[in-house]
Amino acid sequence: MRKIYISMLGVFLWLILFPSQEISAQTYDEKIYEAVQWRLVGPHRGGRSAAVEGIAGAPDTYYFGATGGGVWRTDDSGKSWKPVSDGYFGGSIGAVAVAPSDTSVVYVGGGEKTVRGNVSYGYGVWKSKDSGKSWEQTGLKDSRFIPRIRIHPKNADVLYAAVLGDIFKPTPDRGVYKSTDGGYNWEKILYVNEVSGAIDLIIDPNDPETLYATTWEVKRTPYSLESGGPGSKMFKTTDGGKNWTEISRNPGLPKGLLGIMGITVSPKNSNRLWAIVENLEGGVFRSDDGGATWEKTNEDRNLRQRAWYYTRIYADTQDEDIVYVVNVNYHKSTDGGKTFKSGRAPHGDHHDLWIDPNNNQRMVIADDGGAQVSHDGGSNWSTYMNQPTAQFYRVTTDNHFPYRIYGAQQDNSTMRIAHRNEGSSITESDWEVSAGSESGWLAVDPNNPDVVFGGNYGGLLQRLDHSSQARRNVNVYPDNPMGHGAEGMKYRFQWNFPIFYSIHDSNILYTGSNQLHRSTNGGQSWETISGDLTRNAKEKLGPSGGPITKDNTSVEYYSTIFSAAENPLQKGVIWTGSDDGLVHVSKDDGKTWENVTPPSLPEWTQINSMEGHPFEAGGVYFAATSYKNGDFAPYLYKTTDYGKTWTKIVNGIDPEHFTRVVRADPVKKGILYAGTETGMYISFNDGANWQPFQLNLPIVPITDLTIKENNLIAATQGRSFWIIDDLTVLHQMSNEVINKPFHLFKPQDSYSLDGTRRTSLTAGTNRPGGVLVYYHLREEPKEELRIEFYDKQKNLIREFSTKGIEGDTLKYKLGSNEFNWNLRIPDARDFEGMIMWSGPLRGPKIVPGEYSVKMIVDGKAQEQNFKVLADKRYPSTQADLQEQFDFLLAVRDKLTETHEAIIMIRKYRDELNSIIEKDSKQKRRIDPIIKQISDIEKELYQTQNKSGQDPLNYPIRLNNKLAHLNVIAGTGSYKPTDGAEEVRVEITRQINIQLNKFREIESNQISKILNIEEMKTELEKK
């Protein structure tokens, strides 16, 4: 167990500076609370992929790399996908390659080629020798972006990597690299300069010593995207990379400035090459002499629009005249590249394509919806609605019950999705499209969760009433900016501009451009309550992109407000953070503003998220990113004096895990949660120390966090939404917990909701119904571990034991444990072979109220109280719910009584028949008794039912009719209807008639033949 202490002097100073803060300076061993796991909510709707690969000879197996979400594999042609890199690495994937000579060998290169404004880097080259079951890091750790890996067709140890490098700053770690020992050592074999890396790479399938490569001069800064320059070139080698010849100026290729280029070679004709070139006179070019000369065959802009985002070309594996180009659509030419016909997979924006070397009808394509498989040349594709790789920008929740999660999915729609349901998993039926579109924040009316405001690029701000599906656009200033730079805009709205409701006044809606705006009438009108709260650097506000192709979508607008927040304690305190590194505060509801930027914060650092301090009126936390400056350090700051002084709080966070979001626990002072590019962190002491909080969460960029009802919800860039269902365990951490031989945490108050937890590759994981109980065991129990539940009057209502109770054995492990009780009392007793039609035996759920749980380890006990909360969807009173419980309890008890009688009838009958077998003279005496009790059994239960559908032929009897009331009265949370009570009384009366008959026979006749007390005792033991 690891403990980190600050010095005594540090403690003394801390107490002087923060005397009111009850904050421990200690970190905690994750093993104490690791049963508190992250749960994948979904959606299972694919996000961007830039790398796919199949296996020749394995028609159902494919891989894809998610941009943020790691590596995935399917073995059923895309019907389901499984993450195979989890536990080893994650992040953005730029290349996946399977060795042709040994298909169990897979290489992966980190870092996507699609260098959007929210682009994520990767973690070098990873290798698997067992088809993705296990992985090892084999080098190029500082490469950041690897768009291609190519493997020698006959030697899995010889491979090449196209390294784009760090696109945010000049670096020599770029170019084409070669390994001859399976990726463990690399040699740089092609290099242009510090700002130009390799972007495409192809091996001639007929001559593995011949390769073609293209390099790309590309750079991103906090305020620009530049594609093209002198370093963009095309090369050829015929000796495995020892010597390279530049061919980008060969006859027929365009003159002037070059940008990104894609290249391919036909497997059917090594002299046939195609290239797609970004240039003012660019397009598709073909060579029929191995690159010596070229001819432009097509200049259709549909093939080369937004060149930096696409620019990939692929030769067919069976026909030298067929070539593909991917873009918004994918395009196929059957005449050598002269004309192209557009096609579209289930999702648009295509980035990679793999064609089976032996069967050109078999393909897998990568796009902004993940990966899809085709076995008929693209006529039909598998779905992308089974991949939980969505990229979300932000996350918020509503006040619906149960609450829903909202976010905008990159290159898709906005979404609201149930955080739980009463089924077994979270499926497509649990979510729907919401307001705005792919890039926006969402804000839900606190008073009406069906009214949602959502944003999108271009300053779009939309109101949606889900109840009527009525949409209204309420942009602050609806001036369409498309194609223009930010320099001429009255208000600069970023791609991901903030939208949020006031904490203090539910009628106030805020949004931010370079100024802060608010509306009190649902967007009908807007009041601008600030001046420009950015650097307003004119030299940074020109058109984006270039120098060849501009890309003005407002994703590249800078000097904008990127985050904002109110202080939850003091009305009128508003904070803003800009994407160019300024922090402002207003203490008078926006009348005046003060620049309170921390002096140590680097210029042009993006203030990505702000969090009003839940315990300090003058406090705020913010997370900032400077990675577009080539600085991957974390930046987290806090203040409690309105920004007069700041404390940087990053101790314990990896120096290259740049921070995207910080949130403060609203219940337990001092607990903070931070989301970084490479995972989660937690602080138990207000940021003085951080420790990983990854648990079972895959390595993925965390873009946003929110807290609702003691749940922590994470938006990820590549793995959809995840949730922790119980933060109260973390609230209870202390030195006492660490040092105890066992500890039972106080359960959080839990709603009376059903639901089961089932893991699935195609659906989100649900929260199980009932109460979640967490406990920690340091030592193995010597005899018994018990968990018991009591009502307020200390009556035992449910118990579980490692020794087993009614066939239910409590399971545990040393360390942290979770136990789920569904809030139901034990079921009615059943019997062997029982078949019922719509007649469950389940015990009723307890009524809302106060309860306790006791944990007993080898006779030593600890007890905690908790509450069961009513299902808010129902108007029922406590008295109504008590009536429902009493009704269902009466049904259960009568069923148990009935079934115990049937069990005894069968037992007696067997014993009586045994007597007859031994002494036939007893037959005349015993047969009438057997007939009488058998007739009673037939009245109580339909004995002819032997299979599930038999009740359709043999009418159900009294026990089934009574059990059916569990369905009627047990659905929902209502008092039973008068009709249900009438039926219960009547069926109970009829059952009692039969039971009384049985008891009379039992007492007056059977007892004279058998030792019925001994038999009953034996039954009770069982």
Secondary structure, DSSP 8 states (H G I E B T S, - for coil): -------HHHHHHHHHH-TT---------GGGTTTS-EEEEE------EEEEEE-TT-TT-EEEEEEEBEEEEESSTTS--EE-STTT--EEEEEEEE-TT-TT-EEEEES-S---TT-----SEEEESSTTSS-EEEE-TT-----EEEE-TT-TT-EEEEE---TTS--S--EEEEESSTTSS-EEEE--BTTEEEEEEEE-TT-TT-EEEEEEEEEEETTEEEE--TT-EEEEESSTTSS-EE-TTSTTS--S----EEEEEETTEEEEEEEEE-STT-EEEEESSTTSS-EEEE--GGGTTTGGG--EEEE-SS-TT-EEEESSSEEEESSTTSS-EEE--SSS-EEEEEEETTEEEEEEEEETTEEEEESSTTSS---STT----BBS--EE-SSSS-EEEEEBTTS-EEEEES--SSSEE-GGGEE--SS-TT--EEE-TT-TTEEEEEEGGGEEEEEETTTTEEEE--SS----TT--GGG-SS---TT--EEE-SS-TT-EEEESSSEEEESSTTSS-EE--S--S---GGG-S--B-BSSB--SSTT--S-EEEEEE-SSSTT-EEEEETTS-EEEESSTTSS-EE---TTS-TT-EEEEEEE-SS-TT-EEEEEE-GGGT----EEEEESSTTSS-EE--TTS-TT--EEEEEE-SSSTT-EEEEETTEEEEESSTTSS-EE--TT--S--EEEEEEETTEEEEEEBSS-EEEES--HHHHT--HHHHHSSEEE-----EE---------SSSEE---SSEEEEEEESS--SS-EEEEEEETT--EEEEEETT-BTTBB----SEEEEEEE-SB-------TT---SS------B--SEEEEEEEEETTEEEEEEEEEE--TT----HHHHHHHHHHHHHHHHHHHHHHHHHHHHHHHHHHHHHHHHH-GGGHHHHHHHHHHHHHHHHHHS-TT--STTGGGTS---HHHHHHHHHHHHHSSS----HHHHHHHHHHHHHHHHHHHHHHHHHHHTGGGTS-HHHHHHHHHH-
